[in-house]
Amino acid sequence: MKNRKRKTARVIPGFGLSLGITITMLGLIVIIPLCSLVIFSSQLSFQSFISTVTRPRVLCSYAVSFQTAFVAALIDAVMGIILAWVLVRYRFPGKEIMNGIIELPFALPTAVAGIALTHLTTTNGWVGSIFHRFGIRIAYTRVGITVALVFIGIPFVVRAVLEKIDIQYEEAAHVLGANSRQTIFKVIFPEILPALISGFTMSFARGLGEYGSVVFIAGNTPYETEIAPLMIMSELQEYDYASATSIALVMLLTAFMILFVNAVLQSRTSKIVSGIA
């Protein structure tokens, strides 16, 4: 009984102090800045808010951001699985270097990435000149935006999937007599599916809010390659803070919806996988 009553030694402070520090940091770093969007947006009436966020040019910027971010996230999901599988499954010279390069978009300033990708994909660039021979333009089109979003989003998928891929599952499946197809679709894929969903949604959310790497390669043509974050910057440059925060509020609500759907999908997928197991 005495042993049960003994308090477990804790490295960090008690629950009350830890919770207080956590709430304080969340309030200062997350909640207060986000609440400021609502406060600035409240300067407009509801009708003015709706008319601001539904202007044709703004709606087109939403469409560009959503379409390119979604396509880029799909590409990241496919390529992310392949890269993660190669890094886990095989040994080859330069594996550590490749592993570090995958994380480069996290450390590289987005503006640097945008400038580099723009120079590569223009009609005079190394990559763009090759596609230009076939009449395909990359820079200053939605294709270029998608390329930039793939670059900044793929680490999310690779790192999420890397944590779930385990060779032991494959070996155990083969020992139990499963063929390659059964191993992939009944053992490996169900195991990495929650991580894949998480990586996809994080890549999609990051693509919606990306600005630095996209603004250079997009060309920023209204109704064609103008993204939503650029619309926010344009309103800020015109000192129209209410309109800028209104558009930002829509993007914020969208991000919350994406994260909520991600949490629901991961929860249901984990239950299904647990039931199968």
C-alpha positions in Angstrom: 0.0 0.0 0.0 2.8 2.3 0.8 4.4 1.7 -2.5 1.1 2.6 -4.2 0.9 5.9 -2.4 4.3 7.0 -3.3 4.4 9.7 -5.9 6.2 8.9 -9.1 9.3 11.0 -9.5 8.9 13.5 -12.3 11.7 15.1 -14.3 9.5 18.1 -15.3 7.4 20.1 -12.9 4.0 19.0 -11.7 0.8 18.9 -13.8 -0.5 22.3 -12.7 2.7 24.2 -13.5 3.3 22.3 -16.7 -0.3 23.0 -17.9 0.0 26.6 -17.0 3.2 27.0 -19.0 1.6 25.1 -22.0 -1.5 27.3 -22.0 0.6 30.5 -21.7 2.8 29.5 -24.7 -0.2 28.5 -26.8 -2.0 31.7 -25.9 1.0 33.9 -26.8 2.1 32.1 -29.9 -1.1 30.7 -31.4 -4.4 31.9 -29.9 -3.8 35.6 -29.6 -2.4 36.0 -33.2 -5.3 34.0 -34.6 -7.9 36.0 -32.6 -6.4 39.2 -34.1 -7.7 38.0 -37.5 -11.2 37.8 -36.1 -10.9 41.2 -34.5 -9.7 42.9 -37.7 -12.3 41.1 -39.8 -15.0 42.3 -37.5 -14.4 45.8 -38.7 -16.5 44.8 -41.8 -20.1 44.0 -41.7 -21.2 40.5 -42.5 -22.4 41.5 -46.0 -19.1 43.4 -46.6 -17.1 40.3 -45.4 -19.0 38.0 -47.8 -18.6 40.4 -50.7 -14.9 40.8 -49.9 -14.1 37.1 -49.8 -16.3 36.2 -52.8 -14.9 38.7 -55.3 -14.2 37.0 -58.6 -10.5 37.7 -58.3 -10.3 36.3 -54.8 -12.4 33.2 -55.7 -9.9 32.6 -58.6 -7.0 32.8 -56.2 -8.7 30.3 -53.9 -9.2 28.0 -56.9 -5.5 28.3 -57.9 -4.3 27.6 -54.4 -6.6 24.6 -53.9 -6.0 23.0 -57.2 -2.3 23.2 -57.2 -1.9 22.3 -53.5 -4.1 19.2 -54.0 -2.3 18.0 -57.1 1.0 18.6 -55.4 -0.1 16.7 -52.3 -1.1 13.7 -54.5 2.3 13.7 -56.2 4.0 14.0 -52.8 1.9 11.0 -51.5 3.0 8.8 -54.4 6.7 9.9 -54.5 6.9 10.1 -50.7 6.0 6.4 -50.4 8.6 5.4 -53.0 11.3 7.5 -51.4 10.5 6.2 -47.9 10.5 2.6 -49.1 13.8 3.0 -50.8 15.4 4.6 -47.7 14.1 1.9 -45.4 14.3 -1.2 -47.7 17.6 -0.8 -49.5 21.3 0.0 -48.7 23.3 1.9 -51.3 26.1 4.5 -51.5 25.0 8.0 -50.6 21.9 6.9 -48.7 22.7 9.2 -45.8 23.2 12.1 -48.2 19.8 11.4 -49.8 18.2 11.2 -46.4 19.6 14.6 -45.6 18.6 16.1 -48.9 15.0 15.2 -48.3 14.9 17.4 -45.3 16.5 20.3 -47.2 13.2 22.1 -47.9 12.6 22.4 -44.2 15.8 24.3 -43.7 16.1 26.2 -47.0 14.4 29.6 -47.1 11.4 29.4 -49.3 12.4 32.5 -51.3 15.7 30.8 -52.2 13.8 27.7 -53.3 11.4 29.9 -55.4 14.2 31.7 -57.2 16.2 28.5 -57.9 13.1 26.7 -59.3 12.2 29.8 -61.4 15.6 29.9 -63.0 15.5 26.2 -63.7 12.0 26.2 -65.3 12.0 29.3 -67.4 12.3 28.9 -71.2 16.0 29.6 -70.9 16.6 27.4 -67.8 18.1 23.9 -67.9 14.8 22.1 -67.3 12.4 24.7 -68.9 14.3 24.8 -72.1 13.9 21.0 -72.6 10.1 21.2 -72.1 9.9 24.4 -74.2 10.9 22.4 -77.3 7.7 20.4 -76.9 5.6 23.5 -76.4 5.3 23.0 -72.6 5.8 26.0 -70.3 6.5 25.4 -66.6 7.5 28.7 -65.0 4.7 31.3 -64.7 2.0 28.7 -65.0 0.0 26.5 -62.6 2.4 23.7 -63.5 5.3 25.8 -62.0 3.2 26.4 -58.9 2.7 22.7 -58.5 6.4 22.0 -58.9 7.2 24.5 -56.1 4.6 23.0 -53.8 5.8 19.5 -54.5 9.3 20.6 -53.5 8.2 22.1 -50.2 5.6 19.4 -49.3 7.3 16.1 -50.0 9.3 16.0 -46.7 6.0 15.9 -44.8 5.0 12.6 -46.5 8.5 11.0 -46.4 9.1 11.6 -42.7 5.5 10.5 -41.8 5.8 7.3 -43.7 9.4 6.6 -42.7 8.3 6.2 -39.1 5.8 3.5 -40.0 7.7 1.3 -42.5 9.2 -1.6 -40.8 11.0 -4.5 -42.6 10.0 -6.9 -39.9 6.4 -6.8 -41.0 7.5 -7.8 -44.5 9.7 -10.6 -43.2 6.9 -11.9 -40.9 4.4 -12.0 -43.8 6.8 -14.0 -46.0 7.4 -16.4 -43.2 3.7 -16.9 -42.8 3.4 -17.7 -46.5 2.1 -14.4 -47.9 3.0 -13.5 -51.5 4.3 -10.1 -52.6 0.8 -8.7 -53.4 -0.7 -9.9 -50.1 2.3 -8.4 -48.2 1.9 -5.0 -49.9 -1.9 -4.6 -49.7 -2.7 -6.5 -46.5 0.4 -5.9 -44.3 2.5 -2.9 -45.4 -0.1 -0.5 -46.9 -2.6 -0.8 -43.9 0.2 -0.1 -41.6 1.4 3.1 -43.3 -2.1 4.4 -44.3 -2.6 6.6 -41.2 0.9 8.1 -41.7 0.2 8.6 -45.4 -3.0 10.4 -44.7 -1.3 12.6 -42.2 1.6 13.4 -44.6 -0.9 14.1 -47.4 -3.0 16.5 -45.4 0.0 18.3 -43.9 1.5 18.7 -47.4 -1.9 20.0 -48.7 -2.3 22.5 -45.8 1.3 23.7 -46.3 0.7 24.2 -50.0 -2.4 26.3 -49.4 -0.5 28.7 -47.2 2.8 28.7 -49.1 4.0 32.1 -50.4 7.8 32.5 -50.7 8.6 29.7 -53.0 5.5 30.2 -55.2 5.4 34.0 -55.7 8.5 33.9 -58.0 7.5 31.0 -60.2 3.8 31.8 -60.4 4.0 34.9 -62.5 1.1 36.3 -60.4 -1.3 36.8 -63.3 -4.7 37.7 -62.0 -7.4 35.0 -62.6 -4.6 32.6 -63.8 -1.7 32.1 -61.5 -2.5 34.4 -58.6 -2.6 32.5 -55.3 -4.6 33.4 -52.2 -1.6 34.4 -50.0 -0.6 36.8 -52.7 -4.0 38.4 -52.5 -3.5 38.9 -48.8 -0.2 40.6 -49.4 -1.7 42.8 -52.1 -4.4 44.0 -49.7 -1.8 44.7 -47.0 0.3 46.7 -49.4 -2.8 48.8 -50.1 -3.3 49.2 -46.3 -6.7 47.4 -46.6 -6.2 45.4 -43.4 -9.8 44.5 -43.0 -9.9 42.8 -46.5 -6.6 41.2 -45.9 -7.6 39.7 -42.6 -11.0 38.6 -44.1 -9.2 36.6 -46.8 -6.8 35.3 -44.2 -9.6 34.2 -42.0 -11.1 32.1 -44.8 -7.7 30.4 -45.2 -7.5 29.9 -41.5 -10.9 28.2 -41.3 -9.9 26.1 -44.3 -6.7 25.0 -42.5 -8.8 24.1 -39.4 -11.1 22.0 -41.5 -8.2 20.2 -43.2 -6.7 19.3 -39.8 -10.1 18.2 -38.4 -10.7 15.9 -41.4 -7.1 14.6 -41.0 -7.8 13.8 -37.3 -11.1 12.0 -38.1 -9.6 10.0 -41.0 -6.6 9.0 -38.9 -8.8 7.9 -36.0 -11.1 5.8 -38.2 -8.2 4.4 -40.2 -6.3 3.4 -37.1 -9.5 1.6 -35.7 -9.9 -0.2 -39.0 -6.3 -1.3 -39.1 -6.5 -2.4 -35.4 -9.6 -4.4 -36.3 -7.9 -6.1 -39.2 -4.8 -6.9 -37.0 
